[in-house]
Amino acid sequence: MTIQKGKAVIDRDYIISRIDPRIYGGFIEHMGRCVYGGIYDPQHAEADEQGFRQDVLAMVQELQVPIIRYPGGNFVSGFRWEDSVGPKEERPVRMDAAWKSIEPNEVGLDEFDGWAARAGSDVMMAVNLGTRGVEAAAQLLEYCNVAGGTAMSELRKQHGRQAPYGYKVWCLGNEMDGPWQICNKSAEDYGTLARETGKVLKRIDPSIELVACGSSGIHLPTFPQWDATVMDLCYEYADYLSVHMYLDNKEEDLDNYLLKAVNMDRYIDAITATCDYVKAKKRSDKVMHLSFDEWNVVPGTWKKNDVEPWIHAPALCEGNYSMADALVFGNMLISLLKHSDRVRIACLAQLVNVFGPIMTDRDGTAWKQSVYFPYLHASLYGRGIALNVMAEGPVTSTRDFSDAPLLDSVAVLDEVSGDITVFAVNRSASDTLEIALELRGFGDYVCCERIVMQHDDAGAFNSAAQPNVIVPQQFSAERVDGGRYTASFAPMSWNVLRLKQV
């Protein structure tokens, strides 16, 4: 192991944006064991009177998730919302063609709304633009947001909910460019449908915000032409364009994997350029923001699940997140914050079991995966003003990346307390980084807390039997001398520096 040196400057004027708290959103889909056997398990010892697991809920509450996207995902492209409302005993059991599973509709709209409220989260509702369209979407909005006096709002009252849900963010379908999607569409067909759906929804409730489907991934041959076409057709009604990305180590090349958040930076830059092209073409003053409403890393232990089709709550997309996964995950969070001037909403996909930071087993145990902790730290300490960290230091090259910096970081200023939090990853698997950090335009500070998550084994992970293999370590206060501080970042580490004004 060697020590490589660099320097970094945080200046009060290097402002990126005021961070929208919804950048720390989550995602719950009726998929695998996310809902059934995840957040909901009536037979579990920790189940409340509604059947939701209190131990899982407590872990979600700790994350302080501001908004949760629901009910999908691929699931929504075949979703009949009417199945999820009214008395449970009258709800139909359906075949979910998206995941080849059985959906009993035990957890529906009202049950999930109650759970989300207890979690402290708003709901980001998605409408089916796969098998359905404008009419069903309009009726769902009427059911959710209209106070009364109409057919759907009165139906809600008959179901026992007097006050409207008042959901403010609505997704116009999901990944409609993807050939895996139920009733996927061309950009022209989807853009037209999204425009007409958006037109009707905003007539019913002008206060809502709408998310149009962007490309499902940077790897698709239709990217970014899909996005340009969709934006050209529905720019007037959309408030956000969705962006999705999952990073993995399928090549089993650790050094290359640790740099893959660079692809996230490139993706965001490309998609914002596409939106700005349409803005210029339309001579518009409107800035299109992004909703990165699916993002995550794929756990290194995950292999494609071979499960029996047409069963209830199969174990889909489950795996153990390693130390290497946690570093790339934390780097993705840094990427979101570095682009928070355009990314206003982001949803970690998903919260429980399905690529989840929270895992449960069928014996009833719940535990936190390695990726839980960067998510927690960012949500707790990453609210305020995002500041660029201007860094100079060692770079590296791998099979996919040339001259990529080993250090990636961003800072957040709390305007009320004056506290500064620096999030940083050392993307080297072998070398320590020693960074001379300089604060400019600030007063006297002390490093009141240093949080480090690191493990010598890149493949180490937490499990039900050993839930504390990878956990953050906290270190005591260190002096910042005249605005200068030397930070040492261990190989392959997630780091949080908490700087408090003296």
VEXBADO-864554 format. One record per residue: x, y, z of N, C-alpha, C, O, CB in turn; residue in one letter. Coordinates in steps of 0.05 Angstrom, whole numbers, plus 5000, padded with zeros to 4 digits. Glycine has a CB too. Layout:
N
XYZXYZXYZXYZXYZA;...
END
This chain:
502
501749765000500050005000501850255000503750275016498150005025M;501150434983502650694981500750924988498350894988503850724953T;502051154993500451404998500851584975503051654967501451535025I;498551674963498651874942497452134952495552124968497051774917Q;498552354943497752614954496252784934496652754909500152764965K;494552964944493153144927492153384944492753394968490753014914G;490753564932489653794946486853854936486053784914491554034943K;485353994953482554054946481754324960482754384982480553834955A;480054474946479154724956476054734957474754654938480154964939V;475054814980472154864983471755164987472655275008470854695006I;470555294968470055584970467155634973465455504961471155724944D;466455824990463655894996462155974970459755944969463456115016R;463656064950462356164925462155944904461055994882463856394915D;463255704909463155494889460455344891460355104896465455294893Y;458255494888455555384892454655224868454755324845453555604899I;453654984873452254834852449354894853448154954832452754524856I;448054864876445154914878444254894907445854804924443554704860S;441854964911440454894936439254624932437554584914438355114945R;440054424948439154144943436254114949435254194970440853954960I;434853984931432053904935432153654953433353454944430453854908D;430853654976430953424994429953164981430652944989429353465019P;428353194960427252954946429352804931428752584920425053044927R;431752904931433952754918434652504934436052324924436452934915I;433652484959434052254976431552074977431051934997434752345004Y;429952074955427551914954428151624951430451534947425852004931G;426051464954426251174952424151064933422751214919425851044979G;423950804932422350664912421250404925422850244935423850614886F;418650374924417450124932415750024909413850164900415650164958I;416349784899414849674876413649404885414749264902416649634852E;411349344874410149074877411748884860410948804838407049074870H;414048804871415848634857417348454877418248554898417948804840M;417548204872418948024890418048044918415648034924421948084889G;419948074937419248094966419548384976420148415000421047904982R;419248574959419448854969417048924987417449025009419549044945C;414648864977412248924993411548675010411748695035409848984974V;410848454998410048215013412548065022414047965006408248034995Y;412848045049415247935060417448135065419548065077416347715042G;416948385057418848605061417648795081417948775105419548745035G;416249005070415049195088412549085102411649185123414349455073I;411348875089408748775098408948475103409648325085406548835078Y;408248395127408348105134406548065159407548075181411248005140D;403948025155402048025177402647805198401847825221399347975167P;404047595190404647365208407147415225407747255243404847115193Q;408547625219411147675233410647785261408647925266412847875217H;412447715279412247805307412348105309411248215328414447685324A;413648245291413848535291411648675276411648925274416548615280E;409748525266407548645249405748815267405048745289405948435235A;404949055256403049225270400249125263399848925249403449525264D;398249275272395449185267394749195237392749075229393549355283E;396249345221395749355193397249135178396949105153396449635181Q;399048995192400648785179403348865170404848705158399148675156G;404149115175406849215167408849165189408349205213406649525160F;411249095181413449035199414549285212415449465197415648875185R;414449305238415349545252418449565252419449785251414349545280Q;419849335251422749355251423749465224425649615223423949075256D;422449375202423149485176422449775174423949935164421749325154V;420049845184419150125183421150305198421750525189416350155195L;422150215221423950375237426550425221427650645224424650225263A;427450235206429850275190429350475167431050645161430850015177M;426950475156426250665135426050945148426951145136423650585121V;424750955171424451215185427151345191427551585189422851175211Q;429151175198431851275204433051415180434651605183433651055214E;432451315156433551425132432351695124433451845108433151235109L;430051765136428652015131428252055101429052255089430352255142Q;426851865089426251865060424052055054421752015064425551575050V;424552275039422452475035420152405017417952505020423752735025P;420752224997418652154977419251874968421551794965418652364953I;417051724962417451444953415751404928413351454928416551244976I;417051304908415651244882414150974885415150784897417651224859R;411650964874409850734879407750734856407050944847408550754907Y;406750504847407350224856409350084837409749844840404750064857P;410650224819412650114800413650344784412650564785411349894782G;415850284769416950034761415249894739413049974731417149864785G;416549674729415249514708412449434716410749404698416949274703N;411949394741409349304751407149494742404949404736409349284781F;407749754740405649954735404549934707402250014702406650234740V;406049814688405149804660402949604656401849584634407449734642S;402249444676399849264675398049304698396149144703400748974674G;398449524713397049574739394149674734393749864719398549774756F;392249544746389449634747389049754775388849614795387449404741R;389050024776388950144802386450084818386450084842389250444799W;384250024804381749964817381949704834380449674853379549924797E;383849534827384249284842385349344870385049174888386149104827D;386649574874388049624898386549804918387649904937390749754892S;383949844913382350014930379849864939379149654927381550284916V;378549964960376149834969376749614989379049574996374549724946G;374649474998375049265019376949045009376848954986372349135025P;378848965026380848765019379548505009380548384989382648715042K;377448425022376248165016374948164988374347954977374248095037E;374548394977373248414950375348464928374548474904371248644950E;377848494935379848544914380648294900380948074912382348674927R;381048314874381748074858384647994861386348164865381048114829P;385247744858387947644855388647644826387147534809388247354868V;390847774818391547804790394247674783395947634801391648104783R;394547604758397147524747398547774739397647934722396747324723M;400947824750402648054743404547964721406547824726404148164768D;403948054696405647964674408348084674410247974662404248034648A;408748314688411348444688413448254702415648224691411248704704A;412748134724414647974739413747684741414847524756414948084767W;411747604725410747324724410147224752411047014760412747144709K;408747394767408147334795405147364800403647454783409647524814S;404247274824401447304832401247544851402647554871400447044845I;399447724844398947964860396247944875394147944861399048224843E;396247914902393747884916392348144923390048144931394247734942P;393648374919392548634925391748664954389848814961390148684908N;393148524972392748575001393748845009392448975026394148355017E;395948934997396949205002396149364977396949314955400049215006V;394449564982393449734961394050024967395750084984390449694956G;392750194953393250484954393050594982394850734992391450634936L;390850534996390450655022392350535043393450685060387650615032D;392850275041394750155060397550265056398950325076394849845056E;398450295031401050405026401250695035403250775046401850374997F;399150845030399151125038399551155068401051325077396551265030D;398150985083398450985112401250915121402351035140396450805125G;402450715108405250635114407150855108408950915124405950375099W;406850985084408651195076408451435096410451555102407951295048A;406051495105405651705125407151645150408451825162402751755131A;407051395159408551315184411551325179413051375198407651035193R;412351275154415251295148416151585145418551635144415851145122A;414251775144414952055141415452135112416852325106417352115157G;414251975093414852015065412352095049410152005055415951765053S;412652275030410552325010410552104990412551954987411052604996D;408452084975408151874954408452004926407152204920405451724957V;410051874910410351954882408951734866409951514863413451974873M;406651804855404851604843405451574813405951764799401951684847M;405351324804405751264776403151164763401651024776407951054772A;402651244738400251154724401050964702403250974691398751404713V;399250794695399650584674399250704647397050764639397750344679N;401450734632401250814604402150584586402950634563402851064598L;402050344597402650104581400049984570399350034547404149894597G;398649834587396149704578393849904580391649844569395549464596T;394150134593391950324595392850604585394850624571391050344625R;391350804593392051064582390751304596390651304621391151074553G;389851504581388951754592386651724611386751834633388151944569V;384651574604382251554621382851434648382051544668380151394606E;384251214649384851084674386651264691386251274716386250814670A;388551404679390351584694388751814706389151884729392551694676A;386851924690385252144700383452054723382952204742383552254677A;382351814721380651714742382151664768381151714790379251464733Q;384651564765386351524789386951794802386851814827388851384782L;387651994787388152264798385652374812385852484833389152454776L;383352344799380852434811380352294837379552424857378552374791E;380852034838380451874863382351974885381551994908381051574858Y;384752044878386852114898386652404906387052464930389552064887C;386052594888386552874894384153054894384353284904388452974874N;381852964884379453134884377953104910377552884920377553064860V;377153334922376053324949373353174950372853034970375653614958A;371653214930369053074931367253174910367853364895367753124958G;364853054908362853144889363053024861361553094844362953434887G;364952844857365252704831365252404836365552304859367852794817T;364852254814364551964817366951834832366551684850364251834790A;369351894823371651764835372351864863373151714880374051794817M;371952124868372452234895370352124915371052074938372452534895S;367952094906365851974924366351674928365751574950363052024912E;367451544908368251264912370351234933370251054950369251134885L;372251424933374351424954373051444982373851315001376351644950R;371151624984369751665010368251415018368251335041367851905008K;367051274999365651025005367650815015366850645031364250914980Q;370050835007372150655016373350725043375150595053374350634995H;372350945054373151025082375151245083376051305105374150785095G;375951355061377851575061376451835053375851875030380251515041R;375952005072374552255067376352465054375552585033373352365093Q;378652515065380452725054381952615030382752375030382352815076A;382452775010384052684988386952624996387952735016384052894965P;388352454981391152394987392952634980394952684993391952144971Y;392252774959393753014952396552964941398353124948393853194975G;396952754925399552704914400452914894398852994877399652424901Y;402953004896403753234880405653154857405953314839405153424898K;406852914858408652834836407552584824407052384837411552794847V;407252584797406052364782407852274759408652444743403252434772W;408452024758410051914736408251824713406351674717411751674746C;408951914689407451834665408551574653409851584633407452064644L;407851354667408851094658411651034669412651184686408851084628G;412850824658415450724667416950594644415850414630415150534690N;419350694639421250564619419850474594420050244585422550324632E;418350654582416750584559418350534533417350444513414650804553M;420950604535422750544512423750254512424750154492425050734512D;423550114535424749854539423149624527420749604532425149804568G;424449454510422949224499421949024519420248864513424749084479P;423049034544422048864565419448964577418048814591424148844587W;418749214571416449344584413849244571413749204546416649644582Q;411749204587409149134577408149364559407949594569407149064600I;407549304534406549514515408449744513407649974513403849614525C;411049684509412949904504412250034478410949924461415849794504N;413250274475412350444452414750584439416950604450410350654462K;414250674415416250844402416251114416414351184430415650874371S;418351274412418551534424416251714415415151874431421251664417A;415451694390413251854379410651784393409151954401413051824349E;410051524395407551434406407451504436405451594446407151134402D;409651444450409651504479409551804484407951894500412151394492Y;411051964469411052254473408352374469407552554484413052384455G;406952274449404152374444402352294467400752464476403152264417T;402552044476400851954498401452104524399652174539401151644502L;404052144529404752294553403752574552402852684573407852284557A;403952704529402952974526399952984532399053164547403553084498R;398352814520395452824523394652744551392752854562394152634503E;396052554563395552484591396152714609394552784627397052234600T;398552834605399353064621397353294619396753434638402053154613G;396353334595394453554590391953514607391053704620393653564560K;390953274607388453214623389053224653387453344668387352944615V;391253104661391853104690392153384701391253444723394352944695L;393453564686393853834696391354004695391054204709396053974681K;389453924678386854054679385253974704383854144716385153984653R;385553724712384253634736385553754761384153844779384353324738I;388153754762389653864785392054014775394153894771390453644805D;391854284771394154434761396554444780398654534771393254714755P;396254364805398454384824400454154822402554164835397354394852S;399853944807401553714806404053754789404053934771400053464797I;406053594793408453584776408553314762407853114774411053634793E;409353324737409353084720412153004711413753164704407553124696L;412552734712415152624704414752454679413252254679416352444727V;415952544657415852384632418152184631420252234643415952574607A;417651964617419651754615421951834596421451894573418451494605C;424351844607426751864591427751584584426451384589428852034605G;430151574572431351324565431851154591432551264612433951364550S;431450894588431750714611434750654617435350544638430350454606S;436450734599439350694603440950804581440050834558439950394607G;443450874588445250994569446150794547447150874526447751114583I;445750534553446650324535444750264512445450124493447050064551H;442350374514440350314493440950454467441850684468437450384503L;440450324444441150454419439450704412440150864396440750254396P;437150724426435350954421436151204437435051414433432550884428T;438051174456438951404472440951564455442751454443440251314498F;440751834455438852004468436552104450435152294457440252244481P;436351984426434252074408431552044419429752214415434451924381Q;431151824435428551784448427852034465425652134463428651534466W;429752124481429252344499428652604484426952754492431752384518D;430152644462429652884447426852884435425453094434431752914424A;426052654425423352634413421152674433419252814429423052364398T;421452534456419452554478419252834488417052944491420052354501V;421552964492421553234502420253424481418853614488424353324508M;420853374456419653544435416653534435415253734429420653454408D;415553294443412653264442411253354468408953444467412052974437L;412553324491411153384516412553584534412053594558410653134531C;414353744523415853944539413954134554414654214576417654104521Y;411754194542409854394554408754284580408254444599407654464535E;408254024582406753914605408553774625407853764649404653724595Y;410853674616412653534635414253734652414953944642414653344619A;414653654677416353814695419053684699420953824706414953854721D;419253424694421653274697421853064675419852974665421853144725Y;424352994668424852764651426152554669428052614683426652844626L;425152304668426252104685428951994674429351994650424251874689S;430651904692433251784685433551544703433051554727435551994689V;434551314691434951074706437750974701438750984679432850854698H;439050864722441750744718442250544741441850604764443950964718M;443250314733444250104751447150044743447649994719442449854751Y;448950044762451749984756452449704768451449634789453650204768L;454149554754454849284763457749224757459049374743452949074751D;458548994767461348904762461248634747462548444755462848884789N;459648624726459348374712462048284699462348044693457248394691K;463848474695466448404683468348284704470448174698467748654670E;467548314730469248224752471948344751474048214754469447914752E;471948614747474448774746474148984767472849194762474948894716D;475348944790474849124813475749404807474249594812476349014837L;478149444796479149714792477349874773476850104776482049714780D;476349734752474449864733471749924746470650134742474049674709N;470849734763468249764776468250014794466250164795467549514792Y;470450054809470550274828470350544815469850744828473050254844L;470650554788470550814774467850854759467451054746472750824754L;465950664762463650664744461750894749460050944732462250414747K;461851034771460251264775460851484755459251674750460451374803A;463251464742463851654720461651634698460951834686466651584708V;460651394694458451364674455951514682454451604665457851064670N;455451534708453151684717453451984711451652114702452751644748M;455852084716456452364709455952414679454752614671459352434717D;457052234663456752264634453852244625452952404608458352044619R;452352064637449452034631447952294637446352384620448251794647Y;448352404661446952644668447752874650446053034641447552724697I;450252894643451153114625449853084598449053284586454253114622D;449652834588448452794561445452854561444452974543448952504553A;444152764582441152804583440453094587438453184576439952624605I;441953244603441453524606441953674580440553864573443053644629T;444053594566444653724540442353674520441653854505447253614528A;441253434521438953374504436553544511435253654493438253074506T;435953564536433753734545434154024537432354164528433253714575C;436654124540437154404533437054454503436454674494439954474544D;437654244487437354264458434354314452433754484435438354014444Y;432654154464429754194459428854464469427154594456428053964473V;429854554492429154814502429855034482428255214476430554864529K;432255014471433155204451431455194426430755394414436155164444A;430854954417429254914393426555034396425455144377428954614387K;425355024420422755134425422755424434420655544438421354964446K;425155534436425455814446423955844472422556044477424256014425R;424455654490422955644515424755764538427155744537422155364522S;423455874558424755964582424855744603426055784624423456214593D;423455534599423055324619425555134619426455044598420555154613K;426655094643428854904647427654634655426254614674430855004668V;428354424639427454154646429254034666431654004662427253984620M;428153954689429753824710429453524707427753424693428853924738H;431153384722431253094720430152964745430553064767434152994715L;428852734741428052564763429552304759428752134743424852524764S;431652264775433252014773431851804790432751724811436252064782F;429451724780427651574797428051274798426451124810424851624789D;430251174786431250914792434350924790435450994769430150694772E;435650864812438550844812439450654833438250634854439851124816W;441650514828442750334848445150194836445750214812440650124858N;446550044852448549854843447349574845445649524862451249874859V;448249394828447349114829449348964846451748964840447148994800V;448448834868450248704886451948494872450948344855448748574909P;454448484880456348304866455648014869456447844853459048344877G;454147944891453447664895450847584880450147344880453047604924T;449547774867447047714854447447574828449147654811445447974849W;445947364824445847234798442847234791441147244808446946944799K;442347224765439547234756437947014770438546774769439347204726K;435747104783434246914799432646724781431246804763432247064817N;433046464787431446264774429246184793429646004810433246014766D;426946304791424746254809422346144793422046194769423946504825V;420745994807418345884795416446114787415946284803416945684814E;415446114762413546324754410846294767410046074775413346334724P;409446514769406646524778406346424806404546274813404946364759W;408146514824407846474852407746744866408346954853410146304864I;406946744891406746994906409347064919410546894932404446974927H;410247304915412647414928415147244924416247144944412147454957A;415947194899418447054894420847214902420647464904418646964864P;423147094907425547234914426947334889428547194877427447044930A;426247574881427347694856429447904863429048064882425147824839L;431647904849433748114851434648154879434748384889432648374839C;435347934892436347954919439347874920440147684905434747774938E;440848014936443747954937444948104960443748274972445048014911G;447448034966448948164988450748384977452448334960450647955003N;450448624988452048854980454748844994454848835019450649114985Y;456848854978459648844989460649124995459349324992461448704969S;463149125005464549375009464949524983464649764981467249335023M;465749374962466049504936463449624926463449844915467149304915A;461249474930458649584922458049834937456950024925456449374927D;458649844963458050074979459550324969458450544970458650025008A;462050284961463650514951462450624925462150864923466550424947L;461750444906460550544881457850674887457150874874460250304861V;456350554905453750674913454050954924452651134916452350494934F;455950984943456551254954457451444933456751684934458551234976G;458951344913459951514892457551604874457551834864461951364874N;455551434871453151514856451651744871450651924858451251274852M;451551724897450351944913451852204909450652414906450351864943L;454552184909456152424904455452544876455352784873459152364906I;455152364856454552454829451852604829451652804816454452214810S;449852494843447252634844447552914856446353104846445252464861L;449152934877449453194890451053384873450453624872450853164917L;453053284858454553454840452853564817453453774805456953304829K;450653424812448853514790446053604801444053594787448453294770H;446053684826443453754839442254014828439954074835443853784869S;443654154811442454384798440354284777438554434771444554554784D;440654044767438753934748437253684759434953644751440153854722R;438553534776437153294788435753394813437053454833439153064794V;433153404812431653504835430353274851429853304875429453694826R;429753054838428552824851430252584843431152554821425552784842I;430652404863431952154857430751944875430051994898435052174862A;430551694865429251484881431051234880431451114859426451414869C;432151164903433650914905431850684900429750654913435050894933L;432650514881431050274874432450024883434549954874430550264843A;431149884902428849944918429549954948431949924954426549744913Q;427649994965428350024993428749765009430449755027426250195007L;427249555001427349315017427549064999425949044980424749295035V;429348895004429748634992430548644962432648534955427248474994N;428948764946429548784917431848984913431349234913427048854900V;434348894910436649074910436449274933437049504930436849214883F;435649174957435049354979437249404998438749225004432649254993G;437449645009439249705031438349565057439949525075439550005035P;435749495058434649355080433849075071432549045050432149505092I;434648875086434048595078432548455100432848515124436648435072M;430748275092429348105111429747815102429947765078426348185114T;429647635121429547355113426947235121425447355136431947195125D;426446995111423846875116423446775145421246705153423346645097R;425646775160425546705189424846945206424346925230428146585198D;424847185193423947415208426047625215425347825227422647335232G;428547575208430647765215430747985194430147955171433447615215T;431448225203431948455186434648565192435448585215429748675189A;436148645171438848765175439448975154438048995134440948545175W;441549135160442349345142444649255125446749155135443149605158K;444349295099446549235080448649455081448149675092445449185052Q;450949405069453149605069452249865057453150085065455549495054S;450549855036449750105022447750275038447350505032448450034996V;446650155060444850305077446250555088444950765090443850125099Y;448750525095450050745110450750985094450251205104452550635123F;451850965070452151215054449551355049449351605049453551145027P;447451205044444751315040443851465065442851695063442651095033Y;444351345088443651475113445151735117444051945124444051285137L;447851725113449451955118448652185099448452415108452451885114H;448252125074447552335055444852455062444552705061447452225027A;442852295069440252395076440352565101438952775103438352165081S;441952485121442052645146443652905143442953105154443252475168L;445952885129447853105129448053255102449453455099450553005136Y;446553155081446853265055444553445047443753445024447053045035G;443653605065441453785060442354075064443354145085438953725078R;441954235043442954515044443954595017442654544996445154545065G;446254725016447454834992449754644983451654594998448555124996I;449454534959451654364948453854544938453454744923450554184925A;456354474945458754624937460654444922461154214930460054754962L;461754544900463754404886466354384903467154574916464454544859N;467554154902470254114913472154114890472253924874470453844931V;473854324889475754344867478354194875479854294891476454644860M;478653954863480853784872482953734851482253724827479753514882A;485353704859487553614842488953384856489553394880489653854836E;489353164841490652934854491152714834490952754810488952834876G;491752474844492552254827490152154810487852174819493652024844P;490752054787488751944769489551654762491851574768488452114743V;487751514750488251234742486751174716484851314709487551034764T;487550964702486250874678485650574680487250424691487950944652S;483350504669482550214669481450154642481750304623480450154692T;480249924640479249834614477250024601477150054577477949564616R;475650164618473550334607473950634612472550804602470950264620D;475950704628476350984637479251064635481050914641475251024666F;479651314626482351424623482651664641480951844641482951494594S;484851674656485551904673483151984691482552224693486352144655D;481951794704479751844722480951904750482651764759477851604724A;479952114763481052184790480451964810478251844810479852454800P;482351904827481851704848480051824870478551674883484551614861L;480152084874478352214894475952334880476252464859479952434909L;473552274890471152414881469752514906469452364926469252224864D;468752764905467652884930465853114923465853214901469952974948S;464253184943462453414942462053514970462353364989459653344928V;461453774973460953885000458153995002457054074981463054105006A;457054005026454454115031454554305054455554235075452353885036V;453554545050453554755071450754775083448754815068454355025060L;450554745109447954785123447755085129449355195145447854615150D;445955215116445655505118444955605146445655825154443655615098E;443555435161442655515188444955495208445555685222440255345197V;446155255209448255215229451055305220452755355236448354915236S;451355325193454055385182455755145180458055165171455355585199G;454754905188456354655186456954585157455254635139454854425200D;459254475152460054375125460454075127461753975145462654515115I;459253925109459653645107460953575081460053665059456953485111T;463153425082464453335057464053035054464652885072467553405058V;462952955031462752675024464952605004465252744984459852605013F;466452395010468652334992469052034990468651885009471252465003A;469851944967470551664963473451654952474251804935468551514943V;474951454962477551384951477051144933476450934942479651324973N;477351184906476650984887479050794881478850624863475751104861R;481150824896483450634893482950394912482250434935486150784900S;483450164901483249914917485749864934485749694951482749684900A;487850014929490449954942491750184956493350144975492249844923S;491250434947492850664957491250844975488850894971493950824934D;492550954996491451155013491751424999493851484986492851165041T;489751605001489851874991490252065014488652065033487351944974L;492252235012492652445032492052715019493552795001495552435044E;489852845027488853085013489153325031488153325054485953045004I;490553525021490753785035488253945028488054055006493453935027A;486453975047483854105043484054395053484854445075481653955057L;483154575036483154865043480254975042478854935022484955025025E;479455105063476855245064477255535058478855665071475455205092L;475755645039475955925032473256065035471155955027476955955003R;473356295048470856455051469256375075466956465078469156425026G;470356195092469056115116470556215140472756325137468755805117F;469356195164470756275189472456045199473455875184468756355210G;472756035226474255825239472555575242470255595251475455915266D;473755345236472255095237473854885252476354905254471454995209Y;472454685262473754445273472354205260469954205254473454435304V;473953995254472853745244471653595267473153445281474953575228C;469153625272467853525296467253225294466953085315465253665302C;467253115270466652835266467752735240467552875219463552785268E;468952505240469952385216468852095215469351935233473052385215R;467252035195466051775192467351635169467551745147462951805188I;468251385173469551235153468350955151467950825172472651215159V;467750875127466950595123468850465103469150555080463950575112M;470250265112472350135097472749845106472249785129475050295099Q;473449675088474149405094476249305075476149365051471549215093H;478149155085480349055069479448855048480748825027482548935086D;477248725053476148525034473948665017471848725028475048275049D;474448704992472548834974469948684973467848804967473648874947A;470048424977467548254975466148205001464148065001468347994963G;467048315023465848275049463048405049462548605036467548395072A;461148275064458448385065457048315092457948135106456748265042F;454948455098453248405121451248185115450448155091451848655131N;450348035135448347825131446747805156447247935176449747555125S;444647645155442947595179444647485202444247565225440647405173A;446547305196448247185216450347375226451147365249449446935206A;451447545208453547735215452848015204453748095183456247645203Q;451048155218450048405208451948645210451348855199447548475222P;454248615224456048835229458748805217460748915228456248885259N;459048655196461648625183462548885171464948965174461448405161V;460749035158461449295147459649505159457249515154461049295115I;460749665177459249885190461150125192463550095192458349795219V;460050365193461650605194463150615221462150525242459950855190P;465550735220467050785244467251085248467551235229469950655243Q;466851175273466951465279469451535293470351395311464451545295Q;470651765286473151855298472652135310470852275302475451875277F;474252195330473752445346474652695331475652685308475352425372S;474252925344474753185332477653225325479453125339473753405350A;478153375303480853445295480953735288478953845278481753265271E;483153865292483354155288483654225259485054085244485654265304R;482254435251482654565225484254815229483355005242479854625210V;486754825220488655035226488655245204489655195182491454925230D;487455475210487355695190485955625164486855705143490155785184G;483855475167482355385143483655155128482755095106482055625125G;485655035139487054815126486854565143486954565167490054885121R;486354345129485954085142487053865124486553865100482954035149Y;488553685136489653455120487853215125487653115147492653395128T;486653115104484752895106486152645093487252655071482052955091A;486052425108487152175098484851985092483251925110489152055119S;484751885068482551705059483751435053485451405035481051825035F;482851235068483850965065483050845038481150955025482850785087A;484450645028483650525003480750425003479750315023485450284996P;479350464981476650374977474850445001473750265014476650064972M;474650695006473250785030471150995024471551165006475150895051S;469050995039466951205040467551375064467951275086464051085041W;467651645060468451825081466452055084465452165064471251935075N;465952135108464252365115465852535134466352455157461452285126V;466452785126467752975144465653185153464453315136470153115130L;465353205179463353395190464953635202466253595223461453265211R;464753865190466254105198464354295211462354385199467754235174L;464954365236463154545252464554815256466954825262462354415278K;462955025254463955295258464555335288462955265305461955505248Q;466955455293467755505321466155745331466555825355470755545323V;
END
